[in-house]
Amino acid sequence: MVRVLIIILMIFTFQSSSFGNDKVTRYDELVQRNKLYFNKFSNEPFTGRVSDETHEGFIQDWNIEGKWVEFHKNGKPKVIGNMRNGLGNGEFIWFSVSGYKTEKRTFSNGKLIGDSIFYWKGSSQGIRMKIPSRNGKVHGKSLTFHPNGNLQ
């Protein structure tokens, strides 16, 4: 009988702790102090899911973690990227208000690595410019392209 009660209590505890993490907080309900996120009017650090008209993602241990999306006022994505410990980590893609890809950059621990790529406006999305970088700094010669894709 005691064993059954313990199992029931464990299930109830697990379910209640799981359901408690489902709350979604609006980004404008948070403040940033010393590059860390807190609930407004509180010294309690924030951890949880964020979603509203301007941002969507997860903040853990005060830092943005995982996929992070910022939106234009019209609801279309402005930038989509991946964060680790509050720093850019992986590919970030920027979009125009009308939804076209405008640029792409790759980060590692917040430092720009690889090429920054800028795109022409329109449906063809051809590359307009490539700027090589290494360790967060421009490294090498920038390349500029014609709308037809030929190097200038």
Backbone bond lengths (Angstrom), bond angles and torsions (degrees), N, CA, C in turn:
res aa  C-N    CA-C-N  psi(-1)  N-CA   C-N-CA  omega(-1)  CA-C   N-CA-C  phi
1 M - - - 1.446 - - 1.537 110.73 -
2 V 1.328 116.35 -44.43 1.460 121.26 179.70 1.528 109.85 -62.06
3 R 1.327 116.25 -40.34 1.453 121.39 179.88 1.534 110.57 -61.44
4 V 1.314 117.93 -41.93 1.463 123.00 178.52 1.526 110.32 -63.31
5 L 1.338 117.05 -43.19 1.469 120.96 178.57 1.529 111.51 -62.50
6 I 1.306 116.77 -40.69 1.470 120.73 179.33 1.527 109.96 -63.88
7 I 1.327 117.10 -43.45 1.458 120.66 179.25 1.528 110.70 -63.01
8 I 1.329 117.13 -43.69 1.463 121.01 179.12 1.526 110.32 -62.23
9 L 1.325 117.58 -43.95 1.459 121.37 178.35 1.531 111.32 -62.38
10 M 1.333 117.37 -40.52 1.463 120.56 179.15 1.523 110.64 -63.98
11 I 1.326 117.75 -43.15 1.464 121.48 178.81 1.515 109.98 -62.83
12 F 1.319 117.95 -46.18 1.466 121.95 -179.64 1.528 110.91 -62.00
13 T 1.316 117.50 -43.14 1.465 121.93 179.90 1.527 110.27 -63.83
14 F 1.330 117.23 -44.18 1.463 120.76 179.25 1.520 110.82 -62.53
15 Q 1.330 117.58 -45.64 1.457 120.74 -179.02 1.519 111.57 -64.29
16 S 1.321 117.88 -43.95 1.465 119.09 -177.86 1.520 111.22 -67.61
17 S 1.346 118.26 -35.50 1.466 119.18 178.46 1.518 110.60 -72.25
18 S 1.332 118.78 -32.43 1.456 121.49 177.71 1.515 110.98 -68.53
19 F 1.330 117.27 -43.20 1.451 120.51 -178.31 1.523 111.18 -68.40
20 G 1.306 118.41 -27.98 1.453 121.49 -179.02 1.515 113.18 -66.90
21 N 1.332 118.47 -20.68 1.454 122.32 -177.45 1.524 113.00 -91.69
22 D 1.329 118.07 2.86 1.454 121.43 -177.02 1.525 113.01 -83.10
23 K 1.311 119.21 -6.73 1.463 121.93 -177.15 1.529 109.76 -64.78
24 V 1.325 114.27 136.39 1.461 120.86 176.37 1.521 107.58 -109.16
25 T 1.330 116.09 131.30 1.466 121.95 -178.00 1.520 109.43 -110.02
26 R 1.303 116.26 140.70 1.461 121.28 175.17 1.532 109.10 -74.05
27 Y 1.320 116.18 143.23 1.460 121.01 -179.80 1.525 111.27 -60.59
28 D 1.342 117.34 -35.79 1.464 119.79 -178.73 1.532 113.16 -74.06
29 E 1.343 117.64 -1.91 1.465 121.41 173.99 1.533 111.58 -90.88
30 L 1.332 116.05 2.01 1.461 121.43 -178.25 1.519 110.19 -112.96
31 V 1.325 115.32 156.24 1.464 121.63 171.94 1.520 107.52 -127.68
32 Q 1.314 114.70 154.73 1.454 120.16 178.35 1.517 108.68 -112.09
33 R 1.322 115.28 125.83 1.468 121.69 176.20 1.521 108.04 -127.79
34 N 1.317 116.38 126.55 1.462 121.23 -178.38 1.521 111.57 50.93
35 K 1.334 115.88 42.47 1.466 124.60 177.67 1.530 113.45 66.96
36 L 1.335 118.09 15.30 1.459 122.42 177.32 1.520 109.33 -118.03
37 Y 1.334 117.53 151.28 1.469 122.25 -176.46 1.528 111.59 -97.72
38 F 1.344 114.65 138.00 1.459 122.66 178.46 1.519 108.76 -135.38
39 N 1.336 116.46 156.23 1.454 120.33 169.00 1.521 107.55 -66.50
40 K 1.352 116.31 143.68 1.464 119.62 177.63 1.523 109.95 -58.69
41 F 1.313 116.45 147.02 1.461 123.97 176.36 1.525 112.08 58.16
42 S 1.335 116.57 30.44 1.460 120.00 -178.39 1.519 109.23 -148.67
43 N 1.307 115.74 152.22 1.454 120.66 172.18 1.513 110.80 -97.75
44 E 1.335 115.69 7.53 1.453 121.15 179.94 1.527 109.37 -80.52
45 P 1.325 118.37 121.30 1.463 120.95 179.12 1.525 110.30 -64.42
46 F 1.328 115.34 149.31 1.456 120.23 -175.88 1.516 111.55 -97.94
47 T 1.323 115.92 136.17 1.455 123.99 167.96 1.513 106.72 -137.57
48 G 1.327 117.15 127.98 1.452 119.96 177.12 1.513 112.62 156.70
49 R 1.324 114.01 -177.57 1.457 122.02 -179.00 1.524 110.10 -82.45
50 V 1.331 115.62 138.31 1.460 122.66 178.87 1.520 107.97 -119.16
51 S 1.325 116.41 131.57 1.458 119.47 177.34 1.514 109.44 -159.06
52 D 1.311 116.03 125.33 1.463 122.93 171.89 1.523 107.91 -159.79
53 E 1.331 117.81 -161.89 1.463 121.53 -176.59 1.523 113.05 -69.01
54 T 1.336 118.17 -17.79 1.459 121.05 -172.91 1.526 114.86 -110.51
55 H 1.322 118.37 -27.01 1.466 121.81 -174.74 1.529 110.65 -145.40
56 E 1.339 114.86 154.17 1.453 119.92 173.42 1.518 108.47 -150.85
57 G 1.335 116.23 131.51 1.452 120.05 179.06 1.508 111.01 165.72
58 F 1.323 115.91 -157.16 1.455 121.83 -176.76 1.524 109.23 -134.85
59 I 1.311 115.70 137.63 1.461 121.44 175.66 1.523 107.13 -116.81
60 Q 1.326 115.57 126.41 1.464 121.02 -178.53 1.517 108.30 -130.65
61 D 1.320 115.33 134.20 1.470 120.46 -178.81 1.525 110.51 49.35
62 W 1.335 115.61 45.39 1.460 125.03 175.52 1.521 115.07 76.12
63 N 1.325 118.75 -8.01 1.462 121.51 -176.09 1.515 111.50 -113.36
64 I 1.320 116.58 150.14 1.457 121.31 173.74 1.523 107.53 -68.57
65 E 1.343 115.57 133.36 1.471 121.81 -178.09 1.516 110.34 -132.05
66 G 1.322 117.48 138.98 1.461 121.88 174.60 1.516 112.76 77.95
67 K 1.334 115.43 -156.50 1.462 121.10 -177.36 1.526 110.01 -65.09
68 W 1.321 115.89 131.93 1.466 122.47 -179.44 1.525 108.24 -130.63
69 V 1.324 116.19 131.36 1.458 121.51 -179.36 1.520 109.05 -126.27
70 E 1.323 115.91 132.04 1.464 121.62 170.50 1.521 106.70 -112.41
71 F 1.356 116.22 144.57 1.453 121.41 -174.46 1.521 112.19 -116.47
72 H 1.349 115.81 148.70 1.461 122.21 168.77 1.531 107.98 -71.93
73 K 1.313 116.45 166.34 1.470 120.98 178.79 1.521 112.59 -60.03
74 N 1.338 117.57 -25.86 1.467 120.40 -179.98 1.535 112.80 -82.91
75 G 1.339 116.81 1.95 1.465 121.00 176.79 1.514 114.67 92.91
76 K 1.330 118.18 -8.79 1.463 120.67 178.88 1.526 109.46 -82.08
77 P 1.344 117.39 149.70 1.469 119.67 179.73 1.522 112.82 -59.00
78 K 1.313 115.56 139.06 1.461 123.01 176.28 1.530 108.92 -99.77
79 V 1.340 115.91 -44.49 1.465 121.84 177.22 1.526 108.35 -150.59
80 I 1.323 114.78 140.76 1.467 121.76 175.94 1.513 106.40 -128.27
81 G 1.330 115.97 128.69 1.452 119.38 179.75 1.505 111.62 -157.75
82 N 1.317 115.55 178.12 1.453 121.98 -179.43 1.523 109.30 -117.10
83 M 1.331 115.02 136.28 1.464 120.69 -177.51 1.530 110.45 -120.44
84 R 1.330 115.18 148.22 1.462 121.29 171.82 1.529 107.31 -140.27
85 N 1.322 115.71 125.96 1.470 121.44 -177.33 1.520 112.07 54.38
86 G 1.340 116.42 34.99 1.452 121.30 177.42 1.515 114.84 79.40
87 L 1.330 117.52 4.95 1.464 121.72 -178.59 1.523 110.17 -116.97
88 G 1.325 115.91 146.93 1.451 120.17 176.32 1.514 110.41 -59.02
89 N 1.341 115.58 133.36 1.454 120.15 -178.28 1.524 108.51 -148.75
90 G 1.323 116.67 98.30 1.450 121.29 -176.83 1.513 110.61 115.97
91 E 1.314 115.17 -162.67 1.458 121.63 -174.62 1.528 111.79 -81.60
92 F 1.327 115.69 136.13 1.463 123.37 173.72 1.516 107.44 -120.17
93 I 1.334 116.48 134.89 1.459 121.43 178.66 1.515 108.51 -124.82
94 W 1.339 116.31 129.25 1.461 122.98 177.83 1.522 108.59 -102.04
95 F 1.348 115.12 147.60 1.462 121.50 -178.83 1.528 109.96 -129.33
96 S 1.330 115.37 151.02 1.466 120.81 175.54 1.532 108.60 -76.76
97 V 1.324 116.03 169.65 1.464 121.61 177.74 1.526 110.46 -58.60
98 S 1.331 116.93 -32.65 1.466 119.92 -179.52 1.532 113.00 -84.74
99 G 1.337 117.75 -2.72 1.460 120.81 173.45 1.513 116.22 102.83
100 Y 1.338 118.27 1.72 1.463 120.02 178.59 1.522 110.67 -82.33
101 K 1.332 115.09 144.08 1.460 120.57 176.41 1.519 108.13 -67.59
102 T 1.348 117.74 128.08 1.467 120.98 -179.11 1.526 112.94 -108.89
103 E 1.323 116.91 -32.45 1.467 118.91 178.51 1.518 110.93 -158.72
104 K 1.337 114.19 160.17 1.462 121.42 179.00 1.525 107.95 -141.16
105 R 1.326 115.22 132.64 1.465 120.76 178.35 1.522 108.88 -139.86
106 T 1.325 116.09 154.10 1.459 121.17 178.57 1.521 109.19 -121.22
107 F 1.335 114.69 135.18 1.463 121.51 -177.75 1.525 111.13 -121.80
108 S 1.309 115.57 152.80 1.458 122.87 171.11 1.522 107.04 -135.25
109 N 1.320 116.26 116.48 1.470 122.15 -177.22 1.526 111.88 50.74
110 G 1.331 116.11 41.24 1.459 121.74 176.38 1.510 115.09 84.38
111 K 1.328 118.20 -5.97 1.463 121.13 179.27 1.518 109.88 -100.24
112 L 1.317 114.92 137.56 1.447 121.87 178.26 1.526 109.43 -69.81
113 I 1.338 115.63 128.71 1.474 120.50 177.60 1.533 108.02 -130.12
114 G 1.286 117.26 157.77 1.459 120.19 177.65 1.520 112.46 71.46
115 D 1.330 115.51 -157.24 1.463 121.16 -177.12 1.520 111.27 -91.76
116 S 1.329 115.82 139.88 1.468 120.96 164.85 1.512 104.90 -90.49
117 I 1.322 116.52 125.77 1.459 120.98 -176.23 1.520 109.11 -116.66
118 F 1.333 115.49 129.12 1.472 122.32 179.03 1.523 107.77 -114.79
119 Y 1.329 116.25 139.11 1.466 121.77 -173.86 1.520 112.07 -111.26
120 W 1.336 115.87 151.86 1.455 122.19 171.84 1.520 108.64 -69.64
121 K 1.332 116.72 152.20 1.463 121.10 174.34 1.526 109.18 -70.69
122 G 1.316 115.66 152.52 1.457 119.74 174.15 1.513 112.51 111.58
123 S 1.303 115.07 178.30 1.456 120.45 -173.39 1.518 113.51 -74.25
124 S 1.332 118.54 -23.90 1.463 119.44 -177.77 1.527 111.73 -70.52
125 Q 1.333 116.27 -29.76 1.459 122.07 177.00 1.527 113.71 54.75
126 G 1.321 116.96 33.01 1.448 119.52 177.59 1.516 111.59 -66.12
127 I 1.319 115.53 156.23 1.468 120.78 -179.68 1.521 109.28 -74.28
128 R 1.339 115.46 129.79 1.460 122.47 178.84 1.527 110.33 -94.70
129 M 1.350 116.58 -39.18 1.459 120.49 -176.75 1.527 110.46 -156.50
130 K 1.351 115.02 145.75 1.469 122.30 172.74 1.520 107.45 -124.32
131 I 1.340 115.04 129.30 1.455 120.26 177.35 1.525 107.32 -121.24
132 P 1.332 118.11 111.17 1.463 120.12 -179.24 1.533 111.43 -74.27
133 S 1.315 116.09 144.32 1.469 119.40 175.53 1.522 109.72 -145.34
134 R 1.324 112.99 158.76 1.454 120.66 178.17 1.527 107.29 -148.33
135 N 1.315 117.11 134.69 1.470 122.42 179.83 1.524 112.69 53.13
136 G 1.322 116.69 38.64 1.456 121.32 174.59 1.512 115.22 82.61
137 K 1.330 118.06 4.60 1.466 120.69 -178.65 1.520 110.33 -128.78
138 V 1.348 115.31 150.60 1.460 120.13 175.84 1.516 107.82 -60.58
139 H 1.330 115.36 133.38 1.464 120.75 -176.63 1.529 108.19 -139.01
140 G 1.295 116.77 103.77 1.458 120.23 -179.88 1.513 112.03 105.89
141 K 1.316 114.35 -172.13 1.457 122.26 -173.87 1.529 110.89 -92.06
142 S 1.333 115.76 135.24 1.462 121.00 174.83 1.519 109.47 -74.30
143 L 1.336 115.25 145.41 1.459 120.75 178.26 1.522 108.65 -114.43
144 T 1.347 116.44 133.23 1.460 122.17 178.67 1.522 108.22 -116.08
145 F 1.333 116.22 137.83 1.460 121.60 -175.86 1.522 111.28 -119.66
146 H 1.325 115.75 148.12 1.469 122.84 171.62 1.525 108.29 -73.27
147 P 1.334 118.64 159.88 1.462 121.01 176.16 1.543 112.84 -56.65
148 N 1.341 117.83 -25.72 1.464 120.37 179.14 1.535 112.58 -80.52
149 G 1.350 116.98 -1.99 1.462 121.27 177.34 1.509 114.19 97.97
150 N 1.334 118.69 -11.11 1.463 121.22 179.44 1.526 110.43 -74.95
151 L 1.314 114.93 146.00 1.459 121.67 177.95 1.530 109.53 -69.17
152 Q 1.331 117.36 137.15 1.472 121.07 178.08 1.499 110.38 -80.41
